[in-house]
């Protein structure tokens, strides 16, 4: 058995299958639709995109069959300059909780996101980010622990 064959076998064992990818894509599409149709969220001109391992096609199944993997989705919006990071996280959680399905999926508060649980298979970390400048590479993400906004370069 060649190293390429062994690697192919290994990759097949850890790669997300089509069904999982379809579930993730469906969850992302639904979140995008919700954010653009919710009147309060829509006021902030939301743009959604994947970030992290799924965005970079590096997401893998956990070694533990009962384990979960996460999918990071940034909801980029334009808030007033003095808007509190903690207030934005709470607001996003409250907006999502208006939907009965999302209400049942919301996990306890996290530092930088609102976590939505998808049947113990994966969870979506919804990050309500702020367009900090006209530089499309730099954004700000909220942090409860730092009690403020942190600069991030999501494409870098």
C-alpha positions as CSV (number, residue, x, y, z in Angstrom):
1,X,0.0,0.0,0.0
2,X,1.5,3.3,-1.0
3,X,1.5,6.4,1.1
4,X,-1.0,8.1,-1.3
5,X,-3.4,5.2,-0.8
6,X,-3.0,5.3,2.9
7,X,-3.5,9.1,2.9
8,X,-6.6,8.6,0.7
9,X,-8.0,6.1,3.2
10,X,-7.3,8.4,6.1
11,X,-8.8,11.4,4.4
12,X,-11.9,9.4,3.6
13,X,-12.3,8.4,7.3
14,X,-12.1,12.0,8.6
15,X,-13.7,14.1,5.8
16,X,-17.2,15.5,6.1
17,X,-19.5,13.5,3.9
18,X,-22.0,15.0,1.5
19,X,-24.9,14.6,4.0
20,X,-23.0,16.6,6.7
21,X,-22.0,19.3,4.2
22,X,-25.6,19.6,3.0
23,X,-26.8,20.0,6.6
24,X,-24.2,22.7,7.2
25,X,-25.1,24.5,3.9
26,X,-28.8,24.3,4.7
27,X,-28.2,25.7,8.2
28,X,-26.1,28.6,6.7
29,X,-28.7,29.4,4.1
30,X,-31.5,29.4,6.7
31,X,-29.5,31.7,8.9
32,X,-28.8,34.1,6.0
33,X,-32.5,34.2,5.1
34,X,-33.4,34.8,8.7
35,X,-30.9,37.6,9.1
36,X,-31.9,39.4,6.0
37,X,-35.6,39.0,6.6
38,X,-35.6,40.0,10.3
39,X,-36.4,43.7,10.3
40,X,-34.1,44.6,13.2
41,X,-31.1,42.6,11.9
42,X,-31.6,43.9,8.4
43,X,-31.2,47.5,9.6
44,X,-27.5,46.8,10.0
45,X,-27.0,45.5,6.4
46,X,-25.9,41.9,7.3
47,X,-23.4,40.0,5.1
48,X,-22.8,36.4,6.1
49,X,-19.8,34.2,5.4
50,X,-18.1,31.1,6.7
51,X,-14.9,31.5,8.6
52,X,-12.5,29.0,10.1
53,X,-12.0,25.3,9.2
54,X,-15.2,24.9,7.2
55,X,-14.4,28.0,5.1
56,X,-11.0,26.7,4.4
57,X,-12.2,23.2,3.6
58,X,-10.4,21.8,6.6
59,X,-13.3,20.7,8.8
60,X,-13.1,17.0,9.8
61,X,-15.2,14.6,11.7
62,X,-14.2,14.4,15.4
63,X,-12.3,11.3,16.5
64,X,-14.9,10.7,19.1
65,X,-18.1,9.4,17.4
66,X,-20.1,11.4,20.0
67,X,-18.1,14.5,19.4
68,X,-19.2,17.6,17.5
69,X,-17.4,19.9,15.0
70,X,-18.1,23.6,14.8
71,X,-18.9,25.8,11.9
72,X,-18.2,29.5,12.2
73,X,-20.5,31.9,10.4
74,X,-19.8,35.7,10.6
75,X,-22.7,38.0,10.4
76,X,-21.0,41.3,9.4
77,X,-23.0,44.4,10.2
78,X,-22.5,48.1,10.6
79,X,-23.2,49.2,14.2
80,X,-22.9,52.7,15.8
81,X,-19.4,53.4,17.0
82,X,-20.4,53.3,20.7
83,X,-22.3,50.0,20.6
84,X,-21.2,47.6,23.3
85,X,-19.8,44.2,22.2
86,X,-21.7,42.4,25.0
87,X,-24.9,44.2,24.1
88,X,-24.5,43.0,20.4
89,X,-24.0,39.4,21.5
90,X,-27.1,39.6,23.8
91,X,-29.1,41.3,21.0
92,X,-28.2,38.7,18.4
93,X,-29.1,35.9,20.8
94,X,-32.4,37.6,21.5
95,X,-33.2,38.2,17.8
96,X,-32.4,34.5,17.0
97,X,-34.5,33.4,20.0
98,X,-37.6,35.0,18.4
99,X,-37.6,32.0,16.0
100,X,-38.8,28.8,17.8
101,X,-36.3,26.6,16.0
102,X,-33.4,28.8,16.9
103,X,-34.6,29.3,20.4
104,X,-34.4,25.5,21.0
105,X,-30.9,25.5,19.5
106,X,-29.3,28.4,21.4
107,X,-26.6,27.1,23.8
108,X,-25.4,29.0,27.0
109,X,-23.6,32.3,26.2
110,X,-20.1,32.0,24.7
111,X,-17.4,34.6,24.7
112,X,-17.5,35.7,21.0
113,X,-20.6,34.1,19.5
114,X,-24.1,32.8,19.8
115,X,-23.8,29.0,19.5
116,X,-26.6,27.0,17.8
117,X,-26.7,23.3,18.4
118,X,-27.6,20.9,15.5
119,X,-28.6,17.6,17.1
120,X,-25.3,16.8,18.7
121,X,-23.7,16.5,15.2
122,X,-22.3,20.0,14.9
123,X,-22.8,23.5,16.2
124,X,-22.8,26.8,14.4
125,X,-21.0,29.7,16.1
126,X,-22.8,32.9,14.9
127,X,-20.4,35.8,15.3
128,X,-22.1,39.2,15.0
129,X,-19.1,41.2,13.7
130,X,-18.8,44.9,13.0
131,X,-17.5,46.7,9.9
132,X,-14.8,48.7,11.6
133,X,-13.3,50.5,8.7
134,X,-13.6,50.6,4.9
135,X,-10.8,48.1,4.8
136,X,-12.7,44.9,3.8
137,X,-10.0,42.8,5.4
138,X,-10.4,44.1,8.9
139,X,-13.4,43.6,11.0
140,X,-14.2,43.7,14.7
141,X,-15.6,40.8,16.7
142,X,-17.2,41.1,20.1
143,X,-15.7,39.6,23.2
144,X,-17.4,39.2,26.6
145,X,-14.2,38.5,28.4
146,X,-12.4,41.5,27.1
147,X,-15.5,43.6,27.4
148,X,-15.1,45.1,24.0
149,X,-14.4,44.7,20.3
150,X,-11.3,42.9,19.0
151,X,-9.9,43.4,15.5
152,X,-9.8,40.4,13.3
153,X,-8.6,39.9,9.8
154,X,-10.9,37.1,8.6
155,X,-9.3,36.8,5.2
156,X,-5.7,36.9,6.4
